[in-house]
Amino acid sequence: MPEPGWVLIATGGFFDNREVAARRKREQAEEARNFSLIREYVGYLRVEKGLRPLSCEAYERDLLQFAEYLEELPATLSGATQGQVAGFLEHLEKHGVESRSAARKLSCLRGFYRWLLLDKRIRRDPTLNLESPATWKVLPKSLAVAEVDAMMERATLAADHPQADAIALRDRAILELLYAAGLRVSELTGLNVADLSLDAGRALVRGKGDKERLVPLGRASIEALEQYVKNARPGLEKKPSGRLFLSSRGQPLSRGWVWQLVKRSDHAASPHMLRHSCATHMVEGGADLRTVQTLLGHADIATTQVYTHLALGRLKAVHRQHHPRAKRVSGETVS
């Protein structure tokens, strides 16, 4: 007879119930360590790096997803190998995760393991030398110049109407600012009246990680903001508020509300699409990548380089027009 703790199963064999319990106890301990490590890292991002709550939540979700993948192997976050990280990326690809999302998750893991390495909790970074998914193939969507012009013209007509109300003036100012400055929605909703320097034609913007940058404003956006601040905002402000854009009830606008505003203006557009359109049209107009990087607040110029692919058509046209080996002769190109 088996010793106490052994259990008879339907197949006629025995298994050690104590071994199963011990294995489950180890798994629970590993899960607890993973969760504790993730929470500690998220706290570091929030306190030390100054990331906003939504960004911290996104990092936490990515790390929890990776931890769940490791638990099936089984493995732990602190003991993960390069092969396991590569396997996770393959797992994402097999399940239809877009390369842009996979690249973001890999970037999250790189930051996490760099933190562990600097804190001397691991000896080797498992994300080192791993190739990032080809995010440049997933080009950001942008509107044509004519589509943006049509959107702005509709907003201007509504704001210039003799019976235009404060909401029409506010909405035009929002659309003009999203496109002129290439702002993220969170950056726009976080603007204060004191952040505007309309005489100087610029605004102070707080981006990711509360990093501040000065963005220039075009003539159209300056005029729209001047009319809104002077003729519309005082009527919307029910109680003292520093926020620039207010609702009809005097409350700061939410991100979702701004998204709905853009959708009402053009059902195919979005606030982020206006940001991409700003960058795309600047590059197509001849702006250098460093300037666009500064305007958009990208920490890494690699993020901005995606817009070079969007401007390829203009580059080819300029090459055909100006390069001596690309001149057309009898309707044919020499090169």
N, C-alpha and C positions, 0 to 999 in steps of 0.2 A: 504493500500500500504506500501511496505517496505521503510525504510529510505534511503536517498541517500547513495550510496556506496554498496548497495545490488544488486546482479546480478541474473537474472532469468536464470536457466539452463534447458537443454532439458527434464529432468525428471519432470519438473513442480515445482521444489523447488527453494529455494533461498539460496545463500551463501554470506557471507560478504566479499567483495573484499578487504576491508581494513584489515581484519584479515589475509587473504592470503598474502597480501603484507607485513604485519608486520612479519609473520612467515618466509617468504623468506628473509627479512632483517636480522632477527635473525640468520638464517642459514648462510647467507653470512658473518656475523660478526664472527660466530664460525669458519668458514672455514679460515677466515683471521687470527684469533688468533692461530689456529692450525698451519697454515703455518709459521707464525711469530715465534712461539715457536720452530718449527723444524729447521728453519734457524738459530736461536740463538744457538741451541744445536750443530748443525753442525759447526758453527763458533767456539764454545768451543772445539770441537774435533780437529779442525784444528789448532787452536792457542795454547790452553792450553795443549792438549794431544799430539800434534805433529803428528796426523794421516795424511797419504798421501791422495792426492785428490781422488784417486779411492776408497779408504776405506770410505772416507766421503760421496762420492756419493752413495755407497752401503747402508750406514746407513740412508741416506736421503730417498732413495727409500723404504726401509723397513718401516720407520716411516710414509711416505705418504700413503703407502698401508694400514697400521693400521688406520690412520686418515680417509681414505675413508670408511673403514669398520665401524668405529664408526659413521660416518655421516648418515649411513643408519638406525641407531638404534632409534633416534639420540642420540649422546653423544659426548663429547669433550675429547681431550687428557688429559687435566689436571683433568678431572672429571671421568676418566675411572675407572671401578671397576675390582676386581679380576675375577668376573664372565664374564665380557666382554672380558678380555684378554684370558681367557680360551675358550670363544666362538670363538675368532679369530683363535686360534690354531685348534679348531675343523673345522672351516671354511676352513683353509688351507688343512687339511687332506681330507675333502670331495672333494676338488678340485684337488686332486692328487699331492699336494706339498710333496716332499720327506722329510723324518724326519730330515735329515741333514740341509736342507734349513730352515725348521720350527724352528729347534733349534737355527740357526743363527739369525733368526728374533726375537726369544724370548730373546736371549742374547742382541740384540740391544735394545729391550724394557726395559730390566733390567737396562742397563746402563743409558738409558734416564730417567727412573723414579728414579733411585738412584741420578742422577743429580738434578732433581726437588725436591727430598726430602732434600738433603743437602742444597739446595738454599731456603728451607722453602716455596716452592710454593705449595706443597701438604703435607697432614698430614700422609698419609699411602701409602706405596708402593703396587700397585695392582699386581705386579709380585711375591710378597713374597710367598714362599712355593708352587709355581707352579712347577709341575714336568716337566723337560725338555724331549722332545721327545727322544726316545731311539736311539741316533745317533750311538751307538756302533754297532748296527745291520747292518748299512751301512758301510761295511768295505772298506777302500781305496783299489783301484786296484794297484797291483804292478806286475812287471815282474819277471820271474824266473831268477835265477843267470845265467843260460845258455843263456837266451835271452839277458841279459845285456852284457855278455861276447861276444856274437856274434856281437852285435851292436858296442862294443868298438873295436873288431878285424877288422871289416870293416873300421872303421874310421882310425885305425892304419895303415892298408894296404895302404889306400889312402894317408896318411901323409908320409909314408916311401917310397913311390914310387920315383924313381930317378927324375921324372918330376913333382913331387908334387909342387903345388903353395902355396901361403900364405893362401888362403882360406881353403885348406885341413888341414893345420896346425892349423888354428884358429878353425875350426869345431871340430877337435879331442879334442882340449883343452876345448872347451865348454862342450862337452858331458862328458868328464872325470870329469870336475868340478861339473856339475850338479849332477852326481851320487856320487862322492867321498864326497862332502860336504853337499849334500841334500839341495841345495839352491832353493829358490823360483826364478821364472823368473825375477821378479823385482829386486831381490837382485843381480842376475848375471849381468843384464844389467846396474846396478848402480855401479859396481865395477870399481875402478880406479887402474892404475898401481901401485900407491903408497900404495894401500891396500895389496899388496902381500909381504910376507916375505918368499920367497922360500927357503932361507938358513935355516930358522927356521921351514919350512914345515907348514906354516899356512897363513891364510888370514883374514883380517878384513872385516866383513860383516855388512851392515846396514839393519836391518829387519823392521818389522812393527813398526810404531811410532818412526822411526829413532833410534831404540835401536840397539846398537852395540854389536857384539859378535865376538870372535876369533874362527875360525873353523880350525881343523887340515886337512892337505892334504895328501893323500896317495902317494906312490912312483910314480905310473903311472900318476897321475894328475900333480905332480910336474914336471916330465920329459916333459909332453905335454906342460905345461905352459912355461917352460924354452925355449923349441924350438920355441914356438909361439912368445914370447916376444923378443927373440934374432934374429930369422931368418925371421919372418913373419910380425910382427906388424910395424916395421919401414917402410916397403914398402906400408902398408895400410894407414899410417898417412900422409895425404895431408897437414894438417896444425896442429900446436900444439894442442894436446888434451890429457886430463888426463885419459879419459875412456880407460878401458882395451881392450874391444872387439869392433873392428871397422868394418864397411862394406867396400866393394871394393872402395867406393867413399870417404872413410875416415870419415864417419859419425858414431856416436854411434848406436849400434844395437837396434832395437825395440823388445818389448816382442813378437809381432806377428811373427817377423822374426825368433826368436829362436824357437818358437813353430813349424814353418814350417821346420826348420832344423831337429828337432827331428823326425817329421813325415816322412821326406825323408829318414832318417836312419832306421826307423821301423814304418810302417803305423799304428801299433796297440799301439804305445807308445805316450807319451806326456811329457813335462818337469816336470809336477807335478807328473806323474807316476814314473819318475826317482827319485824324492824326496821321494816318498812313498817306492820305492824299496830299497833305501839307508837305511831307518829306519827299514823296515821289515827284511832285510838281517842282519842288526846289531843285532836286537833282537833275531832272529833265531840263530845267532852265539854266543849268551850268553851275549850281552851287557845289562846293567841295564837301567831302564827307565829314571833315572835322567840324565845319560850320553846322551841318545838319545834326551831328552828334551832340554838339553843345546846345542847340535849340531844343532837341527832344529830351535831353537829359539822360542819354545812354551812358552807362558806366564803361562799357566796352565798345570800341569802334566796330568790332566784329558784328554786333547787333545792327549797326547802321549800314554795313556793307551790303546787306540784302537789297538795298535800293539801287545798287549799281546794275543789278540784273534788270530792274524795271526800266532803267534808262538806256538799255542796250540799243533800242530802236533809234533813239536820237543820236547815239554815238556812231552807229552805222551810217546814218544820213550825213553827219558832219564829215565822216571819213570819205564817203563818196564824193562830197562836194569839194573837199580841200586837199586830199592826198593826191600827189601827182601820179601815182600808179593806179589810182582808182577812177581816173577820168573816163567818161564814156566816149567811145569813138565809133561813129556810125551805128549808134544804138547799142553798142556792146561795151562791157567794161574791160579794161586792159588787164587788171589783176584777176 
